[in-house]
Amino acid sequence: MPRGPIQDADRQAVATFLEQHWPGGAVFSHGRLFHPHREQGFVELRNGKIVGLLTYAVDHGVMRIITLNRTLQGEGIGTALTLMTIDHARQNNVTRIWLTTTNDNLPALRFYQRLGFRIIQVSVGAMDKARKLKPDIPEVGYSGIPIHDELVLELYLMPHIYPGQTGMFPAIP
Ligand SMILES: CC(C)(COP(=O)(O)OP(=O)(O)OC[C@H]1O[C@@H](n2cnc3c(N)ncnc32)[C@H](O)[C@@H]1OP(=O)(O)O)[C@@H](O)C(=O)NCCC(=O)NCCS
């Protein structure tokens, strides 16, 4: 399967991929550390090799996207994995998808807002605090921008109001 849920057989490759993108095995998000290699997610494979990976955790009806990375550019892999995740969330009665990113990550802010995510919180100085817990968080990120703050983005999945209709914005009968 070129794209689909992480299978047990993928676990080692997933851990290796994550180690390349998020060294140290832990990711700071929502004020805590996650271990994405133990979480659920979706992978994009080419010739059996991981070229994209999204990991998430679900808690009390809220899905948190923990990581999203792709190695091939310009193929829409990030979009495909995120849309697959949104579909999965809907099917599992998740009403909110949250993720965090840092103030420097302009490509991610562009990417998620184009998919409908909204910025719902800015935690000023959160990354400076997180650096005390996880000293390998870099001081400087994309385009030389100093990393200080965490932004929380949300995609609100409207409940299915009309029986039998499954769209985000069901047509008014
Ligand atoms: C954020 C990130 C995952 C986005 O992934 P991506 O695959 O580059 O994003 P897209 O799906 O938008 O694809 C990029 C391009 O492929 C093109 N594309 C080709 N085929 C496509 C298709 N079928 N569907 C959508 N886009 C397609 C798009 O036009 C897009 O080009 P554009 O940005 O000029 O419009 C990626 O930038 C990344 O790995 N960043 C580093 C890690 C990170 O910051 N992660 C997010 C925080 S957790």
The ligand as a MOL file (V3000), in Angstrom:
LIG
                    3D

  0  0  0     0  0            999 V3000
M  V30 BEGIN CTAB
M  V30 COUNTS 48 50 0 0 0
M  V30 BEGIN ATOM
M  V30 1 C 4.7640 20.9680 6.2130 0
M  V30 2 C 5.0970 19.8920 5.1780 0
M  V30 3 C 4.7880 18.5360 5.7460 0
M  V30 4 C 4.2400 20.1610 3.9260 0
M  V30 5 O 4.3770 19.0390 3.0360 0
M  V30 6 P 4.3660 19.1990 1.4410 0
M  V30 7 O 4.2560 17.8260 0.8910 0
M  V30 8 O 5.5190 20.0230 1.0290 0
M  V30 9 O 3.0720 20.0570 1.1960 0
M  V30 10 P 2.0120 20.0020 0.0240 0
M  V30 11 O 1.1530 18.8070 0.1740 0
M  V30 12 O 1.3450 21.3460 0.0680 0
M  V30 13 O 2.8450 19.8220 -1.2920 0
M  V30 14 C 3.7810 20.7980 -1.7380 0
M  V30 15 C 3.6100 21.1020 -3.1870 0
M  V30 16 O 3.2790 19.9460 -3.9490 0
M  V30 17 C 2.3350 20.3360 -4.9700 0
M  V30 18 N 1.4710 19.1780 -5.3050 0
M  V30 19 C 1.7560 18.2950 -6.2860 0
M  V30 20 N 0.7880 17.3760 -6.3510 0
M  V30 21 C -0.1340 17.6840 -5.4320 0
M  V30 22 C -1.3620 17.0880 -5.0200 0
M  V30 23 N -1.8450 15.9730 -5.6120 0
M  V30 24 N -2.0560 17.6420 -3.9900 0
M  V30 25 C -1.5890 18.7630 -3.3730 0
M  V30 26 N -0.4280 19.3740 -3.7230 0
M  V30 27 C 0.2940 18.8380 -4.7390 0
M  V30 28 C 1.5720 21.4730 -4.3490 0
M  V30 29 O 1.1570 22.3690 -5.3720 0
M  V30 30 C 2.5260 22.1030 -3.4090 0
M  V30 31 O 3.1670 23.1660 -4.0350 0
M  V30 32 P 2.9460 24.6580 -3.4780 0
M  V30 33 O 3.3850 24.5910 -2.0310 0
M  V30 34 O 3.8410 25.4590 -4.3260 0
M  V30 35 O 1.4970 24.9590 -3.6220 0
M  V30 36 C 6.6010 19.9610 4.7340 0
M  V30 37 O 6.9140 21.2660 4.3970 0
M  V30 38 C 7.5830 19.4530 5.7840 0
M  V30 39 O 7.8940 18.2690 5.8800 0
M  V30 40 N 8.0990 20.3980 6.6090 0
M  V30 41 C 9.1000 20.0870 7.6420 0
M  V30 42 C 8.4790 19.5350 8.8970 0
M  V30 43 C 7.3760 20.3920 9.4580 0
M  V30 44 O 7.5030 21.5770 9.6040 0
M  V30 45 N 6.2290 19.7630 9.7690 0
M  V30 46 C 5.0480 20.4660 10.2510 0
M  V30 47 C 5.0900 20.7470 11.6970 0
M  V30 48 S 4.6590 19.2910 12.6170 0
M  V30 END ATOM
M  V30 BEGIN BOND
M  V30 1 1 1 2
M  V30 2 1 2 3
M  V30 3 1 2 4
M  V30 4 1 2 36
M  V30 5 1 4 5
M  V30 6 1 5 6
M  V30 7 2 6 7
M  V30 8 1 6 8
M  V30 9 1 6 9
M  V30 10 1 9 10
M  V30 11 2 10 11
M  V30 12 1 10 12
M  V30 13 1 10 13
M  V30 14 1 13 14
M  V30 15 1 14 15
M  V30 16 1 15 16
M  V30 17 1 15 30
M  V30 18 1 16 17
M  V30 19 1 17 18
M  V30 20 1 17 28
M  V30 21 1 18 19
M  V30 22 1 18 27
M  V30 23 2 19 20
M  V30 24 1 20 21
M  V30 25 1 21 22
M  V30 26 2 21 27
M  V30 27 1 22 23
M  V30 28 2 22 24
M  V30 29 1 24 25
M  V30 30 2 25 26
M  V30 31 1 26 27
M  V30 32 1 28 29
M  V30 33 1 28 30
M  V30 34 1 30 31
M  V30 35 1 31 32
M  V30 36 2 32 33
M  V30 37 1 32 34
M  V30 38 1 32 35
M  V30 39 1 36 37
M  V30 40 1 36 38
M  V30 41 2 38 39
M  V30 42 1 38 40
M  V30 43 1 40 41
M  V30 44 1 41 42
M  V30 45 1 42 43
M  V30 46 2 43 44
M  V30 47 1 43 45
M  V30 48 1 45 46
M  V30 49 1 46 47
M  V30 50 1 47 48
M  V30 END BOND
M  V30 END CTAB
M  END
